Amino acid sequence: MKKKRSIPFSYKVFGGILVLVLCFLIAMIFGAKEITLHDLWHALTAGSLDDNVLILREIRLPRELAAILIGSAFAISGAIMQGVTRNPLADPGLLGLTSGANMALALTFVFLPGLNYFGIMVACFLGAALGAALVLFLGSTSRARMSPIRIVLAGAAVSAFLYAISSGVSIAFKISKDVSMWTAGGLIGTTWGQLQTIAPVIILGIVVALILSNQLTMLSLSDEVAIGLGQKLVQIKSILFVLIILLTGASVALVGNIAFVGLMIPHIVRMIVGTDYRYILPISALSGASFMLLADTIGRTINSPYETPVAAILAMVGLPFFLLVVRKGGKALS
């Protein structure tokens, strides 16, 4: 414990901000089109409007700002899930939330084809809530205490079921191409309008999560401890559950199915700051944002000028990490 707190937390926050700024600069500069720091400066200020500046302002800047928000949202939601359920394998992509949002997306394309982006985001909220509710229901049918493996198995079953519904609807109504392009495209084509829609939801969710970080720390110990310390268990868990749905639903509405960010980042952060969620949540937000920026940059540059889906990049990193956590009994890097 002393080793984890040898460096003041303020220094760790400052270091996380520096890493985030560096990742943002890398993401803005590297890509199919060569960009200089001079172009970036003009894009961020009231400079000239040449081709490079327009590319930065209208394509890369909204895309990378979205990457920051999405990475923070998935990392925060994963940390909250792991704290509330005390399940080291908890992740929005593994516990039915992203599959539920994906199903809602397909149904929206079929039955409400003219719905605007805000309506699509609301539909993803409802789908994520349905997926999570099904997983928790199946995972708690036994009187025995819910184990991490039981929850993961329920999540796998529910995710497969909801993805099957999504695929069946997409094929039956001949919209599989539209759904696939939306869910696999990642941050491709992110616009300022989309960013303005999801940003308030994600920022509000992160702020509320930070405010409730102390209560989350108590919940992560045990329900008995939280009750003994005067916490209103039902209210706190309900608010945290709503936060997870908002953060995940808004993210899936923009980037589609992204897994493992919410699993990996909190585990790595706990190795740096310990088990207090007052420290885990802010560092997770910074780390998740930096990680998503790097993943998006790799996806844009590894096979330039073509793009590799960011979901594939994250899966290649996340699957080995998931297997490591399972092998270590959920205590890897914690």
C-alpha positions, 0 to 999 in steps of 0.5 A, a space after each residue: 500500500 505504501 508503494 502505491 501511494 509513494 507518489 502524490 495523487 496530484 502528480 499522477 493526475 498531472 502525469 495522466 493529463 500530460 499523457 493525454 495531451 501527448 496522445 491527442 497531438 499524436 492522433 491529430 498529426 498522424 494519419 493518411 494525410 501528413 500534418 505538421 504542428 504548424 497546421 495543427 496550431 492554425 486549426 486550433 486558432 483562428 489561422 488560415 483555412 487551407 486544406 490541411 486546416 480544414 481536414 483537422 477542423 472538420 474531420 480529425 478534431 471532432 473524431 479525436 474529441 469523440 475518442 477522448 469522451 468515448 474512452 473516458 465513458 467506457 473506462 468509467 462505466 467499467 470501473 463502476 461495474 467492477 465496484 458495484 458488482 465486486 466482479 473483476 471481469 465486469 465490462 459493458 461489452 461483456 455484460 450485455 450492455 453493448 449487445 443490447 444497444 446494438 439490438 436497439 440500433 438495428 430495431 431503430 433502423 427498421 421501424 424508425 428509419 427517419 429518427 434523428 441522432 438524439 433518438 438513436 442515442 435514446 434507443 441505445 440507452 433503452 437497449 443497454 438497460 435491457 441487456 444489463 437487466 437480463 444479465 443481472 436477472 439470469 445471474 441472480 436466479 440462484 439463492 447463492 451469491 453471484 460469482 464473477 463466472 456466473 455473471 460472465 456466463 450470463 453475459 455471454 448468453 445474453 450477448 449472443 441472444 441479443 446479437 442474434 436478434 440484431 443479425 436476424 432483424 438486419 438480414 430480414 429487413 435487408 439493413 445488415 450493411 447499414 448496421 454493420 457500417 454503423 457498429 464496426 465503423 468506430 469513429 469514422 465520420 464523426 461530426 460536430 453535430 454527433 459530438 454535441 449530442 453525446 458530449 453533455 450526456 457523457 460529461 454529466 455522467 462522468 461528473 456525477 460518477 466522480 461525485 459518488 466515488 466515495 460511495 462506490 468505494 464503500 460499495 466495493 467492500 461489501 453491502 454490509 460495510 456500506 450499510 454500516 457506514 450509513 449508505 442508502 444502498 438501493 438509491 446509490 446502486 440505482 444512480 450508478 446503474 443509470 450512469 452506466 447505461 447513459 455512458 455506455 448507450 451514448 458511446 455505442 450510439 457513436 462508435 458501435 461495439 467496443 469491448 475490453 476498454 472498461 475491463 482493462 483500464 480499471 485493472 491497470 489503474 488500480 495497480 497505480 493508485 490502489 483500490 480507492 475509487 476517489 482515485 480510480 475514477 479520475 485516472 481511469 477517465 484520463 487513461 481510457 481517453 489516452 488509450 482510445 486515442 492511441 487505438 484510433 491512431 493505430 487504426 488509421 495508420 497501420 494500413 493507411 490510407 485504409 482504416 482498420 476498425 478500432 474494435 479489432 485493435 482493441 480486441 487484439 489487446 483486450 482478449 489476452 488481457 481478459 484471459 490473463 485476468 481469468 487465469 489470475 482469478 480476477 486479481 491480475 494487476 489489482 
